[in-house]
Each structure stands twice: as structure tokens, then as C-alpha cells.
């Protein structure tokens, strides 16, 4: 379950930011996760609850913002959204797409006190 190690990285960021900015508690943490990131959301929720115990984010609400898959179509030279990496271009039907977005995972923001 790589979600556990992902959340451990998030915990490190939370602790670093708490020290740097002097907050004691995170009430909401928002993550942006791309369609192709390979993150299992139920496993991430579980890992978040477990890993955040004893940290400023213990008990925080985790909000996940889904980001679409994106690609550049070299047939019609258009940036498009795709549901799967091997989909044809939704605009022209071409098959020369290079995925260029949707594999990211990042903290968008945190509500803190």
C-alpha cells in the first residue's frame, strides 16, 4: 500500500509548515490528485487517519480534488482532457496523444488554527 508512504510525506510537510508558521492544528487538508496518479482514495483516507495521529492534522478533514487526465494531440495540435491514457483524441479522433497531466498529487491548501 503506497498510500501509507504518500501520507507519511504529507505528514512531514504538515509538521514542517506547523513549525514554520506556528499553527497548532489543521482542520481541513485539501489534496489535488490527478486521474492517472494511481492513488486508491479509500486506502488514502484510511492511511490519513492512521498516520496523522499525534500530529497537528489529527482529526482533520481530508478533501480530495480530482484533476482530469490531460494530453497533447499531435494530430490536431490541441490540449485535451482524456479519461484513459490510451484514449483517442476527443476532438479529432487521432491516436497520437502524449499524456501531459493527471499524474500529479499535491497539497492544494490547509485550513489551520
C-alpha positions, -999 to +999 in steps of 0.1 A: +000+000+000+019+030-012-008+053+001+008+049+036+041+063+024+023+091+005+006+102+037+038+100+056+052+125+032+022+147+037+027+144+075+063+157+071+050+187+051+024+194+077+049+193+105+074+215+086+047+241+079+034+240+115+069+248+127+075+275+101+041+292+105+033+285+142-001+268+138-012+241+162-039+223+143-051+215+108-088+214+104-090+207+067-064+195+043-071+196+005-052+174-019-053+176-057-049+141-072-047+135-109-067+108-126-036+089-135-018+092-102-026+056-092-039+066-058-066+045-042-088+070-024-102+046+002-067+035+011-055+071+013-084+080+036-075+051+059-038+059+058-045+096+065-065+087+097-037+064+109-006+084+100-019+117+112-024+105+148-004+127+171+003+154+145-013+188+140-036+171+114-050+145+137-088+146+132-085+169+101-110+165+073-093+153+041-108+167+009-097+153-024-099+173-056-099+152-087-078+165-116-085+153-151-062+134-174-047+157-200-028+152-232-015+169-262-029+157-295-002+159-323-028+152-350-049+184-343-023+202-321-048+206-293-046+202-255-074+178-245-088+160-214-088+122-216-103+096-193-076+069-201-041+072-212-047+053-245-079+071-254-081+087-289-084+125-291-119+135-282-117+164-307-103+148-339-102+111-331-065+110-337-043+085-319-011+105-314-017+118-279+010+124-254-003+125-218+010+156-200-012+159-169-032+139-145-004+121-126+002+147-100-006+147-063-001+178-042-014+197-012-036+225-025-041+241+009-048+236+045-072+253+070-053+258+102-058+273+137 
